Amino acid sequence: MTQNLSPEWHALLEELERRREIALASSGPDRIAREHRYGRSTARERIAKLADPDTFLEIGTFVTTPTEDGSPLAPTFVCGLCEIDGRPVAIGAEDYSVEGGGTGVHLARYKGGWGGFIEEFALGYKIPLVMLINGVGGSILLQDAIGYPELQSANPTFPMFDLLQHVPVLAAVLGPTAGSSAARAHISHFSVMTSDNGCLFAGGPPVVKQALGLEIDKFALGGVAIHTRASGLIDNAAENEDAALAQIRQVLDFLPDNIGHRPKVVENWAAGDQNELFSIVSPSLRRAYDVHKLIRCVVDEESFFEIAPDYGRSLRTGLARIEGRTVGILASDARFVAGSLDVQSSLKQAKFVELCDRFHIPIAYLVDVPGFLVGPKAEEAGVLTFGAMALRAIQQAKVPVITVQIRRSFGLGGVATGSRNPLSLRLIWPSAAWGDMPIEGGVEAAFRAELDAAPADERAALKEKLTKRFEEQTSIWRAVEKFGAEEMIDPRDTRKYLARLLALYYRMPLEGRTS
């Protein structure tokens, strides 16, 4: 076909292919081999792993990166349109082997990563955005290319925060990441970081040494354990980049393209034996149970994907399906601080509820909470400040919140487990117990003077008498008889009720919630 082209066209196409070779060469074979030795891939290799075969349509291929000797070099950021499981997705990937994947401040327009083309593209077409992050943020070399220092407060951030209001944004941290790239990972609905190579920080070890005179390893400074367990900056850990990309694919499958749609309904699903609930949960408030087994029994088999499993462990959050419909799961975990809501779990609840509410995902809350965590350390950490955030998020959610009262629900912590919007209701197991506070603690607080004044040999009997008196007055059956909770159920019917209520919500029109 090309033999009939004129010499002028031959020359133009040869130049096109020469420049394409520069772009596809990334940083060259030596640097690419170095990345491979570390178990890291180039930007295009990562996109190829995640995208459906032959669906990546690159945009900005011929952008170049400045070099000291003036030779042309591939871009630090690769982006375009692809499909993941047949769905259109905007995707951007930092190429660490090219000038550390630095932000393209030398360009007339950012390609993406900190605002820019691909993010505007995702917002304009209302499609999910996936960010594959492994970059240094700012770069002295790239800064030098523009010839003057930028005033940072003048830099635009559009449309990073706007995106969160309209489309799913998912981020994977796949190697050393600093500055704006590190912050970008958190500006997302879901983030995952690799254990083998992932680390992120506001400033890396050289910056820390310069500022504080402290020598520190990059993983000790900002490795996966720091950010999935302590800071909460990253939701999930993954063993390596293949596992991280698999998590991105899993989470995306639960979410709609944008807020103008509901999540898809899966036709093929299977349910477990609901009789197993009795062997998982004991009615005794003093016996902990494996809440993961409880969740997996109630939802469709193999459908539960936990989010932030190592952070705020007294509350489990994740996405699942019941009869093929996506549902957000919150569940108290009494194995950690007795299931109390602390600072971490409160922040975790607020973020997860906002995700569900944004993308029309109804919530099932499996409750066994003694209240907010108490004690001097909890108060110093501001447990009620962050607890109020958890409470506000769930009370303001527009999606149904189906509270399944497994066992305990006391005080303000109990308030933070349900919603009074017209779509929400409470399903009660016969093992439930609730009130302003646990009876033992309430008796101690209300009758301290009487108990202290009683002779030592009569004190225990007086406390037992008072406790029995209030137990009779706080029977949950009295509350159910007065319609203080909508329905008492056999635990084996939990799944049946949730399935019917989810189906009812999924048939509702999306009034006033458009993309």
Sequence and secondary structure as in RCSB ss.txt:
>XXXX:A:sequence
MTQNLSPEWHALLEELERRREIALASSGPDRIAREHRYGRSTARERIAKLADPDTFLEIGTFVTTPTEDGSPLAP
TFVCGLCEIDGRPVAIGAEDYSVEGGGTGVHLARYKGGWGGFIEEFALGYKIPLVMLINGVGGSILLQDAIGYPE
LQSANPTFPMFDLLQHVPVLAAVLGPTAGSSAARAHISHFSVMTSDNGCLFAGGPPVVKQALGLEIDKFALGGVA
IHTRASGLIDNAAENEDAALAQIRQVLDFLPDNIGHRPKVVENWAAGDQNELFSIVSPSLRRAYDVHKLIRCVVD
EESFFEIAPDYGRSLRTGLARIEGRTVGILASDARFVAGSLDVQSSLKQAKFVELCDRFHIPIAYLVDVPGFLVG
PKAEEAGVLTFGAMALRAIQQAKVPVITVQIRRSFGLGGVATGSRNPLSLRLIWPSAAWGDMPIEGGVEAAFRAE
LDAAPADERAALKEKLTKRFEEQTSIWRAVEKFGAEEMIDPRDTRKYLARLLALYYRMPLEGRTS
>XXXX:A:secstr
 GGGS HHHHHHHHHHHHHHHHHHTTT HHHHHHHHHTT   HHHHHHHHS TT  EEESTT     TT      
SEEEEEEEETTEEEEEEEE TTTGGG   TTSSS  SSSSSHHHHHHHHHT  EEEEE   SS HHHHHHHTS  
 GGGS  TTHHHHHTTS EEEEE SEEEHHHHHHHHSSSEEEEETTT EEESS HHHHHHHH     HHHHHBHH
IIIIIS  SSEEESSHHHHHHHHHHHHHHS SSTTS     S      GGGHHHH  S TT    HHHHHHHHS 
TT  EEESTTSSTTEEEEEEEETTEEEEEEEE TTTGGG B HHHHHHHHHHHHHHHHTT  EEEEEEE  B  S
HHHHHTTHHHHHHHHHHHHHH  S EEEEEEEEEEHHHHHTT   STT EEEE TT EEESS HHHHHHHHTHHH
HHHS HHHHHHHHHHHHHHHHHHT HHHHHHTTSSSEE  GGGHHHHHHHHHHHHHTS  TT   
